[in-house]
């Protein structure tokens, strides 16, 4: 039982809650997630099962897609409707929501939410928030590949973005651009890389006999795949010669990922992680 499990995370549940439930249902402790989804958000959460947990350090930042709604008139501590209200302001109606959204397509500068796991001076931002300690939040550049209006009356939109984008912050900035205070009122993650919500399994429907596991290779396609013989050398952790200049490669056998090897020098590669 090894591979990638695509889960449709329900609301009011942390990503680690999902891992714990999956561990109980599948009767294995070898399960981890590839990236946190906020407790109040729903949608695609990728779980690594069995041998797949070994690939976590080698995963590439991947793009994501969300459907979100924006609430106007309030500024909150967490930049969503579930946080403490810090300020309120009368709403200025948005006349053309679609055009407003287009201003945010491209590379933009964001200030992440105070209630987040980003570290500043070795301490997570949400720890500063809990202790009511002041902190300067560093801005970051993020990529918005696509953004479109789905329902102007509900201020509902879809966004396809790069890794590290906070949709909560995006909602705050969209509101500010319309001379409003605002925060996120709902969030569904519909896609992570090539995996979309149509492939996701509901937790209630998760059973070992019927679940769909995707091969490890699906999350390692940023690495060069090298089919190698004799494969025994890989299992014994031997250094090997390869005709490539890549810093890191994935060694395969019969199409299956066997190990991660890194370049040493002069075409020589050494084992970094066995995947068996």
N, C-alpha and C positions, 0 to 999 in steps of 0.2 A: 504494500500500500504506500506508493511513493508518487508524488506529483503535486500539481497546483490545483487547488480547490477554489472555485469562484463562489462566494457567498453573497447573498442579498441581505446585508445587515439591517435588522429592524431598528426602530427608534428606541430611545431610553436604554441603550446598551452600549458599553464601551467595546472597543476592539478586542481587549483582553477577555471580556465576558464571552465574546463569540468564540475565541480560542478555547476557553475552558469548557464551553458546551460541546464544541467539536471534539475535544479530547475525550470527554465522557461518552459521547455517542459512538465514536470510532474506536474507543478503547486503546488509545495510544497517547503518550505524552509528547511524541515528536511532531508537534504542530506549532507553527508560529505565523504571524501575519507580516506582510511586507510594508505596511504603512498605516498609521492611525487614521481612523475616520471618527469624527466627533460623535459623542454619545447621542445628540439630538438629530444627527444626520442619518440618512438611510442610503442603501445602495451597495455598489460593488466593493467588496473587501476580499483581497487575495490572501489565501492561506497556503502555507507550504507544509506539506505532509511527508513524514518519513525522511527519506534521503534528501528530499527537496529542501529541508531546513538548512542543509550545508551550503546552499548557494546564496544565502542572504547577504554575506559581505561582498558578493560579486555582482549584485543587481545594479542596473543602470537606472538613473532617474528617468521616469517615464511621464509622458503627457497624460492628462486626465480630462474627463468631461463631466460637467455638472449641470443640473437644472436647479435654479434657485429662485426665491422670491424675496423682494425688498419691502421692508416696512418703513414708512416715513414718519417723521415727527419726534423720534426719540434717539438719544445717544446712550448706549449702555456700556458697561465695563467690559463685556465680552464681545461686543460688536454683533450680538444676535439678540433676539427677543427674550432669551432666557436669562440674560444677565441683569445685574443691578442697573436701574435707570439713573443716569448721571445728569441728564439735561433733557428738557422738552422744548419744542418750538412749533408754532403754527405751520401747517403744511402749505408749501407753495406747489400748486398743481403742475405736473410735468406734461407739457403739451405734446411732445414728440419723443416718446420713450425709446423708440427704435434708433433715431438719430443720435440721441444721447449716448446710447450704448456703444455706437460705432466710434466714439471718441476714445474708447478704452482698448480698441484693437491695436495690437502691436506690442512693443516692449514698453512697459510702464514701471513707474516707481511706486512701491507699496510700503506702508508702515504696518507690520504684522500686528495682530491683536495683542493686548496685554495678557489676556488669558490664552496663552499658547505655550508650547513646550520648547520654544526657541531659547537657547542659552545666551545670557549676557553676563560676562565675568564669572563664568562657571555655574551660574544659577538660572533655573528656568524662569521665564517671565511670569508664569502663573504663581510661582512662589513669591515673587515680589508683590503680586496682586493680593495674595492671601495675607501677607504680612503688612499690607498697606505701606510698602516702602517705595519711594520714588526711584525711577529708573529711566534712562534714556534708551528708547527703542531704536535700534539701527534700521534704516530703510533698506530695501532690496529691490533689485531689478527682476521682474518676472515677465514671462511671455504670454500674451493673450492671442492665440492663433485665430479663433473665431468667437464672436459673441453676437447673439441674435435675440430679438424680442419674440416671446412665445405668446404672451398675453399682456397687452399694455395696461388694461384696466386692473389687472392683478399684480402688475410690476413683476412679471415672471419672465425669466430669460434662461437661455442655454449658453454655456461658456466652455470652450475647448482651450485648455491652458497648459502651460509647462509646469513641471514639478516645482513645488515650493510656493505656488500661488495660494493665497488665502481668499476664499470667496467672501468671507465675512468682511475683510478689508475692502474688497472690491465693491461690496454693497455700500459701505460707508463713503467711499470715494464717489460712487455714482450719485448718491444722495447729495453730497457736498457740491457736485458739479451742477446740480439743479437748485442750489441755494436752500437745501434742506438738511436737517439731521436725518439719519437713517441707520438701519441695521438689517441684518439678514433674518428672515422669518421662516425660511424652510430651505433644506438642502438635500438633494438626491445626487449621489455620484453614479453616473450612468456608464462610465467607461474608465478603465485603467489600461493604458497601452492598447493591446489588441483585444482585450477581454471586455465585453459589454454586459449590461444588465440582463439581456436575454439569455445569457449563458449561466446566469447565477442561480444557485439553489437556495431556497428558503430554509432557514435553520430547522423549522418544524418538519421539513421533508427530507432532512439529511439522514441517510441510512447507508451503512457500508456496502450493502448489496447493490444499491441502485445509483450511488453517487458517480459523478463524472470527474475523473482526474486528468488534467492535461499534463503532457510531458515536460520535464525540467527544461528541455531545450527551448521551450516557448519564452522563457524569461532570460535566456542566455544568448539570444540571437544577435546581440551587439558584439559578441566574441567570435573570432574566426574558429570554425569547426574543423578539426584535423582528425581524420580517420587514421588510426595508427596500428601498425603491426610490427613486432609481436606484442600483443596487448599485455602479456605477462610482465613486460618491463615496466609498464605503467602501474600495475598492481603492486609491484615491488618498490615503487617510488624511485626508479632509476632516472638519472639525467639523460636527456635524449637530444639528438640533433634534429632541427626542423628548418625547412627552407622557407622562412618567413621572417618578417621584421616586426611583427606584432609584439607588444609588450606582454600580452596575456592571451592565451588560447584555451579553448575547450577541447580536450582529447575525447574522441568518440570511438566506439566500436559497435559495428552493426547498427549505426545510427543512434546509439544511446550515449548519453554523456557519462564519461567515466571519471574524469579528473580535470582540474584547472591547473595549467602549467604557466609559469612566468619566465620571461627571457632573462638569462644570466649574462652571457656574452658570447660572441663569435658563433651565433646560431645555436647555442646550447640553452636548453630549457630545463627548469627544475620543477618538481611537483610542489604545488602550493596548497592543494586540497583534493583529497580523494572523494569521490561522490558515490562510492559503492557502500 
